[in-house]
């Protein structure tokens, strides 16, 4: 066992020193140059080089004028009069701020935090002070922001506080200092109002874990507050050990509640309504709500009609409810119920209240695609579908009640283009007059004005830099170009965007879409090893559709002499229900389409060496990586699996049970990487942070145990003081580079190459 820079490297059984044969083996000088270039292509080094790629409009007084920030410049836009100009004179404002005591104020470096506009006054915060400036006279003054201790559970009018003492609810009258104990039956197994906070922040800050956060959801009138009583008697705890710290050599342990998948009992919450006028806590008659991860057990909010609504799903995820609480009568009713014989995907459920017309919008995949439906809120009856057809509704952008029109983004409807591209549409609430407002074949991100007359549209593709337009909601007509991205500094490095590709899935008919990252020094006459950057989690898709591909680690990895593939196969989201359901009870099938895709790309491109294929992934992608190495040992020669959930039963209930079902079936056992470890043939590096609160490090250590029992050679890295995400750790990044360079490229990497921490 040896130690390198605080990271323990454990070699199980032995290290194979044989390298894959390489017709293009690099010299020491070449590989060192490639490492330097790879370092410059890391996301934190590339991202600052792309300027003006985003535009977020800040609408003024709920109208259609707005301001946006472009670097350190503040720009004002008047859509009606088609005016774009500086929001103020930056030089005069900076001079006034310096004169008023804000040292360092510079027209080229203005940073106005929490900026608000009420012409001619602007206000912002800086250095614990609130600043107010008149941009007609350019006079400024400041006042200190009083520092107050953060107090939780406070009502909207600051009159009341709901707190928990000895697991029971206590209502505090802050005006008169009166404390009223509302409950008496709370205990460790049945606490009132407690959340299960993620210990990651305290572990990251190296401070004691504080597990007693209170869930108190106050009504706008401050009379009512929604909370709950938990039953966590049969919920197990996990523990993490901090091995290295400054308080001595004795390891420190942190324990926390963790609802792991397939366990017999999850924490269950019974809703409790507190009435401050009557000083009562009432248990509501409603099915308990299950808690499947950290935080609060209840996901809900108070509406403008004075009622509380919340999402509620049953274990097994085949039933999903939107429920409503009437605080006056202390009763609970069902607004809508969704059923499916496989699963309801909670990641895409949308609810939008329309109290002005006694209605609400609800999303469903019941027809095979994600669509929106209009329901009557008085009786829960369906009025009509709002959207139909072969498209996936992604997000609601706004509802114009006066015109009965809905604005939403969706993908998949427009033919002859990438089906993941989002577009903005307008449709009447009765489902008529569907209108496309962003026709360009690109990924669109839109912001609707509060008066529904205009919208800002920023669009791009993986190869086309972002452009931000001001457009009319009437027909999508472009009023003016607000800004274009400046990527000159990015291109000056030699970086080029990845190449989009289209292949067929393993079924030979379903189109799949991905990206190929090539080295900046790419030579089509050479052969390059291929590395698959894999993540097949069913909750989303993961191949970038916008220009922001320079945020990927694939850029740096390609610079070392590889071609890196990023792709979404069947089972991932946003392509319709049939495409999505490929992953149901089949999380192990995610790599199948990747093998098929890489083989097709190899037939098209002679520069891809399919005798040297590697794979890497993180979290669910860590599972994918190891499983692909086990399932396709002749194809994938080298893998780096980080933070993997190698057996779903070690991982969280809220993710795994959606796709694998509940109760546990034989699929859980047969898809565990622990049962596939015996098939390993290539070089596999396992990595995990010892303080991972998302996927417990036991998942990786259990796989290591299985590999040892199978007498397999592998490498294991455990990172002290690291959590779930390792990609920001420069030591891990370098070790991943070294692993692929040594075992896939067939070249010895530079000894202990040091990646410098970015100043950005």
C-alpha positions in Angstrom: 0.0 0.0 0.0 1.4 3.4 -1.0 0.1 6.9 -0.5 0.1 9.8 -3.0 -0.9 13.4 -2.2 -3.5 12.3 0.5 -5.2 9.8 -1.7 -4.8 6.1 -0.9 -4.1 3.8 -3.9 -4.8 0.2 -3.2 -3.9 -2.5 -5.7 -5.9 -5.6 -5.4 -4.0 -8.9 -6.1 -1.5 -7.1 -8.3 -1.1 -4.6 -11.1 -1.0 -5.9 -14.7 1.8 -4.0 -16.5 1.0 -5.2 -20.0 -0.2 -2.4 -22.2 -2.6 -2.5 -25.2 -0.6 -2.4 -28.4 -0.5 1.0 -30.0 0.4 1.8 -33.6 0.7 5.5 -32.6 2.7 5.2 -29.3 3.6 8.7 -28.2 7.0 9.9 -27.0 7.6 11.3 -23.5 7.8 14.8 -25.0 4.5 14.4 -26.9 2.6 13.0 -24.0 3.8 15.8 -21.7 2.7 18.4 -24.2 -0.6 16.6 -24.5 -1.0 16.8 -20.7 -0.4 20.5 -20.7 -2.9 21.0 -23.5 -5.4 18.7 -21.7 -5.1 20.9 -18.6 -5.8 24.0 -20.6 -9.0 22.2 -22.0 -10.4 21.5 -18.6 -13.9 23.0 -18.1 -12.8 25.6 -15.6 -10.2 26.8 -18.1 -12.3 26.8 -21.2 -15.6 28.2 -19.8 -14.2 31.8 -19.0 -13.1 32.0 -22.7 -16.7 31.9 -24.0 -18.3 35.4 -23.5 -21.9 36.5 -23.7 -23.3 32.9 -24.0 -26.3 33.5 -21.7 -28.9 36.3 -21.3 -31.3 36.4 -18.4 -33.8 39.3 -18.7 -34.8 41.0 -15.5 -38.3 42.4 -16.2 -39.1 45.8 -14.7 -42.4 46.3 -12.8 -44.1 43.3 -14.4 -44.1 45.0 -17.8 -42.0 44.2 -20.8 -39.0 46.5 -20.3 -36.0 44.7 -18.8 -32.3 44.9 -18.1 -29.7 42.2 -18.5 -26.0 41.9 -17.6 -23.4 41.5 -20.2 -20.1 41.0 -18.4 -19.9 44.0 -16.2 -22.1 46.1 -18.4 -25.8 46.6 -17.6 -28.1 46.9 -20.6 -31.6 48.3 -20.8 -34.1 47.1 -23.4 -37.5 48.6 -24.3 -39.2 46.1 -26.6 -42.2 48.3 -27.6 -39.9 51.1 -28.9 -37.1 48.7 -30.0 -34.5 50.4 -27.9 -31.3 48.8 -26.4 -28.9 51.0 -24.5 -26.8 51.1 -21.4 -29.0 51.0 -18.3 -27.0 54.0 -16.9 -23.7 55.8 -17.5 -21.3 53.3 -16.1 -18.5 55.8 -15.7 -20.6 58.3 -13.8 -22.1 55.7 -11.6 -18.6 54.3 -10.7 -17.4 57.8 -10.0 -20.4 58.5 -7.7 -19.9 55.2 -5.9 -16.2 55.9 -5.3 -17.1 59.4 -4.1 -19.6 57.9 -1.7 -17.1 55.5 -0.2 -17.3 52.3 -2.3 -13.6 52.0 -3.0 -12.6 50.0 -6.1 -15.8 50.9 -8.0 -14.8 50.8 -11.7 -16.9 51.1 -14.8 -15.3 48.0 -16.2 -15.9 46.0 -13.0 -19.3 47.0 -11.7 -20.9 44.2 -9.7 -24.4 45.3 -8.5 -25.7 42.4 -6.4 -29.5 42.0 -6.0 -30.0 45.0 -8.4 -33.6 46.4 -8.4 -35.0 49.2 -10.6 -37.5 51.9 -9.8 -36.5 54.7 -12.2 -34.7 56.8 -11.6 -33.7 54.9 -8.4 -31.6 51.8 -8.5 -30.6 49.8 -5.4 -28.2 47.0 -4.8 -26.1 45.4 -2.1 -22.3 45.4 -1.7 -20.0 44.7 1.3 -22.9 44.3 3.9 -24.4 47.6 2.8 -27.5 48.5 0.8 -26.8 51.1 -1.8 -29.3 53.5 -3.5 -28.4 55.6 -6.5 -30.3 58.1 -8.6 -29.3 57.6 -12.2 -30.6 61.0 -13.2 -28.4 63.0 -10.8 -25.8 60.2 -10.1 -25.9 60.6 -6.4 -25.5 57.6 -4.2 -25.8 56.8 -0.5 -25.5 53.6 1.5 -26.8 52.1 4.7 -25.5 49.1 6.7 -27.5 45.9 6.4 -28.2 44.8 10.0 -26.8 41.4 10.8 -29.3 39.0 12.3 -29.1 35.4 13.3 -30.9 33.1 10.9 -34.1 31.9 12.6 -36.2 29.1 11.0 -39.9 28.4 11.3 -41.0 32.1 11.3 -44.4 33.1 10.0 -44.8 35.6 7.1 -45.7 38.4 9.5 -42.9 37.6 11.9 -45.4 37.1 14.7 -45.0 33.3 15.2 -42.4 30.6 15.3 -43.0 26.9 15.1 -40.2 24.9 16.7 -39.5 21.4 17.9 -38.4 20.6 21.4 -37.9 17.0 22.6 -39.5 15.9 19.3 -42.8 17.8 20.0 -44.2 21.0 18.4 -44.0 24.3 20.3 -45.7 27.5 19.0 -43.9 30.6 20.1 -45.7 34.0 20.2 -42.8 36.3 19.3 -44.8 39.4 20.2 -45.7 38.4 23.7 -43.0 35.8 24.4 -45.6 33.1 25.1 -44.7 29.4 24.4 -47.4 26.8 23.8 -46.7 23.1 23.6 -48.9 21.7 20.9 -48.1 18.0 21.1 -47.0 15.5 23.7 -46.5 12.1 22.0 -43.4 12.9 20.0 -40.2 10.8 20.4 -37.1 9.7 18.5 -39.1 7.2 16.4 -42.1 9.5 16.0 -40.7 13.1 15.9 -42.8 16.1 14.9 -41.7 18.5 12.2 -38.1 17.2 11.8 -36.4 17.0 8.4 -33.5 14.7 7.5 -31.0 17.2 6.1 -28.2 16.0 3.9 -25.0 16.0 6.0 -22.9 16.9 2.9 -22.7 20.7 3.7 -21.5 20.1 7.3 -19.1 17.4 6.2 -17.8 19.7 3.4 -17.3 22.6 5.9 -16.0 20.2 8.6 -18.6 21.3 11.1 -20.8 19.2 13.4 -23.9 17.7 11.7 -27.1 19.4 12.7 -30.0 16.9 12.1 -32.8 18.9 13.8 -34.0 21.2 11.0 -37.7 22.0 11.2 -40.3 21.8 8.4 -42.8 24.7 8.9 -44.6 25.8 5.8 -46.5 28.9 6.7 -49.7 30.3 4.9 -49.6 33.8 3.5 -51.9 35.1 6.2 -49.7 33.6 9.0 -52.6 31.8 10.6 -51.8 28.3 9.5 -48.6 26.3 9.2 -48.3 22.8 7.6 -45.9 20.3 9.2 -46.0 16.5 9.9 -45.2 13.7 12.3 -42.7 11.2 11.1 -42.6 7.4 11.7 -39.0 6.5 11.3 -38.8 3.7 13.8 -37.7 1.1 11.2 -35.6 3.4 9.0 -31.9 2.5 9.1 -29.0 4.9 9.5 -25.9 5.2 7.5 -22.5 6.3 8.9 -19.5 7.9 7.3 -16.0 8.1 8.7 -13.7 11.0 8.3 -10.3 9.5 8.5 -8.1 12.6 8.3 -8.7 15.8 10.2 -6.9 18.4 12.4 -8.4 17.3 15.7 -6.3 14.3 16.2 -5.8 10.8 14.7 -9.0 9.2 16.0 -11.5 8.9 13.1 -14.7 10.8 13.4 -18.1 9.3 12.6 -21.3 11.0 11.3 -24.6 9.1 11.4 -27.8 10.1 9.5 -31.1 8.6 8.4 -31.0 7.3 4.9 -34.0 5.6 3.2 -32.2 3.0 1.1 -33.9 1.2 -1.8 -35.8 -2.1 -1.2 -35.7 -1.8 2.6 -38.9 -2.9 4.4 -39.8 0.5 5.8 -39.3 4.1 4.7 -39.9 7.2 6.8 -43.7 8.0 6.6 -45.1 11.4 7.4 -48.6 12.1 8.7 -49.7 15.7 7.9 -50.3 18.0 10.8 -52.0 21.4 10.4 -51.2 24.0 13.1 -53.8 26.8 13.7 -52.2 29.8 15.5 -55.5 31.4 16.4 -56.8 28.3 18.2 -53.3 27.1 19.1 -54.0 23.6 17.9 -52.1 20.9 16.0 -54.5 18.7 14.0 -53.6 15.3 12.4 -55.2 15.4 9.0 -57.1 12.4 7.7 -55.0 11.5 4.6 -52.6 8.7 3.6 -49.1 9.2 5.0 -46.4 10.6 2.7 -43.3 8.6 2.2 -39.8 10.1 2.4 -37.4 8.7 -0.1 -34.3 10.9 0.3 -33.0 13.8 2.4 -34.9 17.0 3.4 -38.6 17.3 4.1 -41.1 14.5 3.6 -43.7 16.8 2.1 -43.3 18.6 -1.3 -46.1 21.3 -1.3 -47.0 24.9 -1.1 -49.8 27.4 -0.2 -51.8 28.7 -3.1 -53.4 32.2 -3.6 -56.8 30.7 -2.7 -55.5 30.0 0.8 -55.3 26.2 0.3 -52.2 24.0 0.6 -51.4 21.5 -2.3 -48.9 18.8 -2.2 -47.5 15.9 -4.3 -48.1 12.4 -2.9 -46.9 9.1 -4.4 -47.2 5.5 -3.1 -44.5 3.1 -2.8 -43.9 1.2 -6.0 -44.5 4.5 -7.9 -47.5 3.3 -9.8 -49.9 5.8 -8.2 -49.4 9.5 -8.0 -51.7 12.1 -6.4 -52.0 15.9 -6.2 -53.8 16.6 -2.9 -55.3 19.8 -1.5 -55.7 20.8 2.1 -58.5 23.2 3.2 -57.2 24.7 6.4 -60.6 26.1 7.5 -62.2 22.6 7.5 -58.9 20.7 8.1 -59.9 18.3 5.3 -57.8 16.8 2.5 -59.2 16.1 -1.0 -57.7 14.6 -4.2 -57.3 17.0 -7.1 -56.0 14.4 -9.5 -54.7 10.8 -9.5 -52.3 9.4 -12.0 -51.9 5.6 -12.5 -49.5 3.4 -14.5 -48.8 -0.4 -14.3 -45.1 0.3 -14.5 -44.2 3.6 -13.0 -45.1 7.3 -12.7 -42.0 9.4 -13.3 -42.0 12.1 -10.5 -39.1 14.0 -12.2 -41.5 15.3 -14.9 -44.8 15.8 -13.0 -46.1 19.4 -13.4 -48.9 21.2 -11.7 -50.0 24.8 -12.4 -52.9 26.4 -10.6 -55.3 28.6 -12.4 -57.6 29.9 -9.6 -59.0 32.7 -11.9 -60.9 30.1 -13.9 -61.2 27.4 -11.2 -58.8 25.1 -13.0 -55.3 23.7 -13.0 -52.9 22.2 -15.4 -51.6 18.7 -14.9 -48.9 16.7 -16.9 -49.2 13.1 -17.8 -47.5 10.5 -20.0 -50.7 8.5 -20.4 -50.7 8.7 -24.2 -47.1 7.8 -24.6 -45.7 11.3 -24.5 -45.5 14.0 -21.9 -48.6 16.2 -22.3 -50.6 18.9 -20.5 -54.2 18.6 -19.4 -56.7 21.1 -18.1 -58.7 20.0 -15.0 -61.6 21.6 -13.1 -60.3 22.4 -9.6 -63.8 22.3 -8.1 -64.5 18.7 -8.9 -61.3 17.2 -10.2 -62.8 16.4 -13.6 -60.8 16.6 -16.8 -61.9 19.5 -19.0 -59.7 18.8 -22.0 -56.2 17.9 -23.2 -54.2 21.0 -24.0 -51.4 19.4 -25.9 -51.4 16.2 -28.1 -49.2 14.4 -30.6 -45.7 13.0 -30.8 -43.9 15.6 -28.7 -42.6 15.9 -25.1 -43.6 18.9 -23.1 -40.6 20.0 -21.2 -41.6 23.1 -19.2 -44.5 25.6 -18.8 -43.2 29.2 -19.4 -46.4 31.1 -18.6 -50.2 31.2 -18.8 -52.1 34.3 -20.1 -55.4 34.0 -18.3 -57.0 36.9 -20.1 -56.4 35.3 -23.5 -56.6 31.7 -22.2 -53.3 30.9 -23.8 -50.4 28.7 -22.6 -46.7 29.1 -23.4 -44.5 26.0 -23.1 -41.3 24.5 -24.4 -41.4 21.0 -25.9 -39.2 18.8 -28.0 -39.7 16.1 -30.6 -42.5 17.6 -32.7 -40.5 19.2 -35.5 -39.3 16.7 -38.0 -35.8 16.3 -39.6 -33.9 17.6 -36.6 -32.5 16.4 -33.2 -35.6 15.3 -31.3 -34.2 16.7 -28.0 -34.2 20.3 -29.3 -36.5 22.5 -27.2 -38.9 25.0 -28.9 -41.3 27.5 -27.6 -45.0 27.1 -28.5 -48.2 28.9 -27.8 -51.6 27.1 -27.5 -55.1 27.9 -26.4 -56.1 26.3 -23.1 -58.8 24.4 -25.0 -56.0 22.8 -27.1 -56.6 24.8 -30.3 -54.3 26.9 -32.4 -50.9 25.4 -31.6 -48.2 27.9 -32.8 -44.5 27.4 -33.1 -42.6 30.5 -32.0 -39.0 29.4 -32.4 -38.6 27.7 -35.8 -34.8 27.4 -35.8 -33.4 23.9 -35.6 -31.6 24.5 -32.3 -31.9 24.2 -28.5 -34.0 27.2 -27.4 -34.1 28.6 -23.9 -36.8 31.2 -23.5 -38.0 33.9 -21.0 -41.5 35.3 -21.3 -42.3 38.9 -20.4 -44.9 39.3 -17.6 -47.3 41.0 -20.0 -47.0 38.1 -22.5 -46.2 40.3 -25.4 -42.5 39.5 -25.8 -39.9 36.8 -25.0 -36.2 36.5 -25.0 -34.8 33.5 -26.9 -31.3 32.2 -26.6 -30.6 29.4 -29.0 -27.6 27.4 -30.0 -26.5 23.9 -31.0 -23.4 21.8 -30.2 -21.7 23.5 -33.1 -23.4 26.9 -33.3 -22.6 29.5 -30.7 -25.5 31.1 -28.8 -27.5 34.0 -30.2 -30.0 35.9 -28.0 -33.1 37.4 -29.7 -36.0 39.6 -28.6 -39.1 38.2 -30.2 -42.8 38.8 -30.4 -45.2 36.2 -28.9 -47.7 36.9 -31.7 -45.8 35.0 -34.3 -42.2 34.6 -33.0 -41.0 37.5 -35.3 -37.5 38.7 -34.3 -37.6 42.3 -33.1 -33.8 42.6 -32.6 -30.7 40.7 -31.9 -29.7 41.4 -28.3 -26.3 39.7 -28.2 -24.1 37.1 -29.9 -21.7 35.0 -28.1 -18.0 35.9 -28.4 -16.0 32.6 -28.7 -12.9 34.1 -30.3 -10.7 33.4 -27.2 -12.1 29.9 -27.0 -11.3 29.1 -30.6 -7.8 30.7 -30.3 -6.9 27.7 -28.0 -7.4 25.3 -30.9 -10.6 24.0 -29.3 -13.3 22.9 -31.8 -16.8 21.8 -30.9 -17.5 18.1 -30.9 -19.1 16.4 -33.9 -22.7 15.4 -33.7 -23.6 11.9 -34.9 -26.7 9.8 -35.5 -26.7 6.0 -35.2 -29.2 3.2 -34.6 -29.9 1.5 -31.3 -29.4 -2.2 -30.8 -32.8 -2.9 -32.2 -31.6 -1.7 -35.6 -34.3 0.9 -36.0 -34.4 3.5 -33.2 -32.3 6.6 -34.0 -29.9 7.7 -31.3 -27.9 11.0 -31.1 -24.5 11.7 -29.7 -21.3 13.7 -29.9 -17.7 12.8 -30.8 -15.0 14.9 -29.1 -11.8 14.9 -31.2 -8.3 16.2 -30.2 -7.5 19.7 -31.4 -4.4 18.1 -33.0 -6.6 15.4 -34.7 -5.1 13.6 -37.7 -7.6 11.6 -39.8 -4.7 9.4 -41.0 -4.0 8.1 -37.5 -6.0 5.7 -35.3 -7.3 6.8 -32.0 -8.5 4.7 -29.0 -12.2 5.4 -28.1 -13.5 6.3 -24.7 -17.2 6.2 -23.9 -18.3 8.8 -21.4 -21.4 7.0 -20.1 -24.3 7.9 -17.9 -27.6 6.1 -18.5 -29.7 7.4 -15.6 -33.4 7.2 -16.6 -34.3 10.5 -15.0 -33.0 12.6 -17.9 -30.7 12.7 -20.9 -27.1 13.8 -20.7 -25.7 14.6 -24.2 -25.4 18.4 -24.4 -27.7 20.0 -27.0 -26.6 23.6 -26.6 -23.1 25.0 -27.4 -22.0 24.5 -23.7 -20.0 21.4 -24.6 -16.8 23.1 -23.4 -18.0 22.3 -19.9 -17.3 18.6 -20.4 -14.3 16.7 -19.1 -14.3 15.0 -22.5 -12.5 17.9 -24.1 -9.4 17.5 -21.9 -9.4 13.7 -22.2 -9.5 13.9 -26.0 -6.4 16.1 -26.0 -4.4 13.1 -24.6 -4.9 11.3 -27.9 -8.4 9.8 -27.6 -11.8 10.2 -29.3 -14.4 10.5 -26.6 -18.1 9.5 -27.2 -21.1 11.0 -25.4 -24.5 9.5 -26.3 -28.0 8.8 -24.9 -29.3 5.3 -25.5 -32.8 3.8 -24.9 -34.0 4.1 -21.4 -33.0 7.7 -20.9 -35.7 10.4 -20.8 -37.4 13.0 -23.0 -38.0 10.8 -26.0 -41.4 9.4 -25.2 -42.7 6.6 -23.0 -41.7 3.7 -25.2 -38.1 4.9 -25.4 -38.0 5.6 -21.7 -39.4 2.2 -20.6 -36.4 0.3 -21.9 -34.8 1.0 -18.6 -37.7 -0.3 -16.5 -36.3 -3.2 -14.4 -33.4 -3.0 -16.8 -30.9 -0.5 -15.5 -28.1 -2.9 -16.5 -29.2 -2.6 -20.2 -27.9 1.0 -20.5 -24.6 0.0 -22.1 -26.1 -2.2 -24.8 -26.8 0.7 -27.2 -23.4 2.2 -26.5 -21.7 -0.9 -27.8 -23.8 -0.9 -30.9 -23.2 2.9 -31.5 -19.4 2.6 -31.2 -19.3 -0.3 -33.6 -21.3 1.7 -36.2 -19.0 4.7 -35.7 -16.0 2.4 -36.2 -17.4 1.3 -39.6 -17.8 4.9 -40.7 -14.5 6.3 -39.4 -11.3 4.5 -40.0 -9.5 6.6 -37.4 -11.4 4.9 -34.6 -9.5 1.9 -33.2 -12.2 -0.5 -31.9 -9.5 -2.8 -30.5 -8.8 -0.1 -27.9 -12.1 1.0 -26.3 -12.4 2.4 -22.8 -15.2 3.7 -20.7 -15.7 6.0 -17.7 -18.7 7.3 -15.7 -19.7 8.8 -12.4 -22.5 7.8 -10.0 -25.0 5.9 -12.0 -22.4 6.1 -14.8 -20.0 4.5 -12.3 -22.4 1.5 -12.2 -22.7 1.6 -16.0 -18.9 1.6 -16.4 -18.3 -1.4 -14.2 -21.2 -3.3 -15.6 -20.1 -2.6 -19.2 -16.7 -4.0 -18.3 -18.3 -7.1 -16.9 -20.9 -7.6 -19.6 -18.7 -6.8 -22.6 -15.2 -7.8 -21.5 -14.0 -8.4 -25.0 -15.1 -4.9 -26.1 -14.3 -2.5 -23.2 -10.6 -2.9 -22.3 -10.2 -0.1 -19.7 -12.7 1.5 -17.3 -12.7 4.1 -14.6 -15.9 3.9 -12.4 -16.4 6.7 -9.9 -18.9 6.9 -7.0 -20.9 4.0 -8.5 -24.1 2.6 -7.1 -23.0 -0.9 -7.8 -25.9 -2.5 -6.0 -29.1 -0.6 -6.0 -30.0 -1.7 -2.5 -27.2 0.3 -1.0 -28.5 3.5 -2.8 -31.4 5.8 -2.2 -35.0 4.6 -2.4 -36.2 7.8 -4.2 -34.2 7.0 -7.4 -33.8 3.3 -7.7 -37.3 2.1 -6.8 -38.8 4.3 -9.6 -37.1 2.3 -12.3 -36.6 -1.1 -10.6 -40.0 -1.3 -9.0 -41.1 -2.4 -5.5 -41.3 -4.8 -3.8 -37.9 -6.2 -4.7 -37.8 -8.7 -7.6 -35.1 -11.1 -8.9 -34.1 -8.2 -11.2 -32.4 -6.4 -8.3 -30.1 -9.3 -7.6 -29.3 -10.2 -11.2 -28.4 -6.6 -12.1 -26.1 -6.1 -9.1 -22.5 -5.6 -10.2 -21.5 -7.7 -7.3 -22.8 -10.8 -9.2 -21.1 -9.8 -12.5 -17.6 -9.1 -11.0 -16.4 -12.5 -11.9 -16.5 -11.6 -15.6 -13.9 -8.8 -15.4 -11.0 -9.2 -17.9 -9.7 -5.6 -18.5 -8.2 -2.9 -16.4 -10.7 -1.4 -14.0 -10.2 1.5 -11.6 -12.8 2.0 -8.9 -12.9 5.4 -7.1 -15.1 6.8 -4.3 -15.1 9.6 -1.8 -15.1 8.5 1.9 -17.7 11.2 2.7 -20.2 10.5 -0.1 -23.7 11.1 1.3 -25.4 10.4 -2.0 -24.1 7.0 -2.8 -22.4 5.4 0.2 -18.8 4.3 -0.3 -20.0 0.8 0.8 -21.3 0.4 -2.7 -17.8 0.5 -4.2 -16.2 -1.4 -1.3 -18.7 -4.2 -1.6 -17.8 -4.5 -5.3 -14.1 -4.5 -4.4 -14.9 -7.4 -2.0 -16.7 -9.3 -4.8 -13.7 -8.8 -7.2 -11.3 -10.0 -4.6 -13.4 -13.1 -4.0 -13.3 -13.7 -7.7 -9.5 -13.3 -7.7 -9.7 -10.4 -10.1 -7.0 -7.7 -10.6 -8.3 -4.2 -10.2 -7.4 -0.8 -8.7 -9.2 1.0 -6.0 -8.9 4.7 -4.9 -10.6 6.0 -1.7 -10.5 9.8 -1.4 -10.3 11.2 2.2 -12.6 14.1 2.9 -14.2 13.9 -0.5 -18.0 13.6 -1.2 -20.0 12.3 -4.2 -18.5 14.5 -7.0 -14.9 13.8 -7.8 -14.6 15.6 -11.1 -13.5 18.8 -9.4 -10.6 17.0 -7.6 -7.5 17.6 -9.8 -5.8 14.5 -8.4 -8.6 12.3 -9.4 -8.7 13.9 -12.9 -5.0 13.3 -13.3 -5.3 9.7 -12.1 -8.1 9.1 -14.7 -5.9 10.5 -17.4 -3.0 8.4 -16.3 -5.1 5.2 -16.2 -6.3 5.6 -19.8 -2.9 6.8 -21.1 -1.1 3.9 -19.5 -3.6 1.1 -20.2 -5.4 2.2 -23.3 -3.0 4.4 -25.2 -0.1 2.2 -24.2 2.2 5.1 -23.1 3.7 5.8 -19.8 2.2 9.1 -18.4 4.3 11.9 -17.0 5.3 11.1 -13.5 3.1 12.9 -10.9 1.9 15.5 -13.3 0.4 18.4 -11.3 -2.8 20.0 -12.5 -2.9 23.6 -11.2 -5.9 24.9 -9.4 -7.8 27.3 -11.6 -8.0 31.0 -10.5 -11.3 31.4 -12.3 
